[in-house]
Amino acid sequence: MARFAVKTLEFDKVKALLASKTATSLGKAQALAIRTESEFSIVKRLQEETAEALRPAG
């Protein structure tokens, strides 16, 4: 993702807020390690993984 977009969207603040909501130090470290991705194939795969995780079991 372009630097200006990351700054405009305050990505670092979002990561910090997410990290503050975690229950463990491992979760906090993982939240702070999140990075943006700009390669289309990787973004598509990640979105598919998210959609799968949100699908109701059944």
C-alpha positions as CSV (number, residue, x, y, z in Angstrom):
1,M,0.0,0.0,0.0
2,A,1.2,3.5,-0.8
3,R,2.9,5.3,2.1
4,F,0.5,8.2,1.9
5,A,-2.5,5.8,2.2
6,V,-1.0,4.1,5.2
7,K,-0.4,7.4,6.9
8,T,-3.8,8.8,5.9
9,L,-5.6,5.7,7.2
10,E,-3.5,5.9,10.4
11,F,-2.6,2.3,10.1
12,D,-0.1,2.4,13.0
13,K,-2.9,3.8,15.3
14,V,-5.2,1.0,14.2
15,K,-2.6,-1.6,14.9
16,A,-1.9,-0.1,18.3
17,L,-5.6,-0.1,19.1
18,L,-5.9,-3.7,18.1
19,A,-2.8,-4.6,20.2
20,S,-4.4,-2.9,23.2
21,K,-7.4,-5.2,22.9
22,T,-5.4,-8.5,22.9
23,A,-5.3,-10.8,25.9
24,T,-1.7,-12.0,25.7
25,S,1.7,-10.7,24.9
26,L,1.9,-13.0,21.9
27,G,-1.4,-11.6,20.5
28,K,-0.1,-8.0,21.1
29,A,3.2,-8.8,19.2
30,Q,1.2,-10.4,16.3
31,A,-1.1,-7.4,16.1
32,L,1.8,-5.0,16.0
33,A,3.5,-7.1,13.3
34,I,0.6,-6.8,10.9
35,R,1.7,-5.2,7.6
36,T,0.0,-4.0,4.5
37,E,0.2,-6.0,1.3
38,S,0.0,-4.7,-2.3
39,E,0.5,-7.8,-4.4
40,F,-2.9,-8.6,-5.9
41,S,-2.7,-12.4,-5.6
42,I,-1.7,-12.2,-2.0
43,V,-4.5,-9.7,-1.1
44,K,-7.0,-11.9,-2.9
45,R,-5.9,-15.0,-1.0
46,L,-6.0,-13.2,2.3
47,Q,-9.5,-11.9,1.6
48,E,-10.6,-15.4,0.7
49,E,-9.2,-16.7,4.0
50,T,-11.1,-14.0,5.9
51,A,-14.4,-14.8,4.1
52,E,-13.9,-18.5,4.9
53,A,-13.3,-17.7,8.5
54,L,-16.5,-15.6,8.7
55,R,-18.7,-18.3,7.0
56,P,-21.1,-20.0,9.4
57,A,-20.2,-23.6,10.1
58,G,-22.5,-26.1,8.7
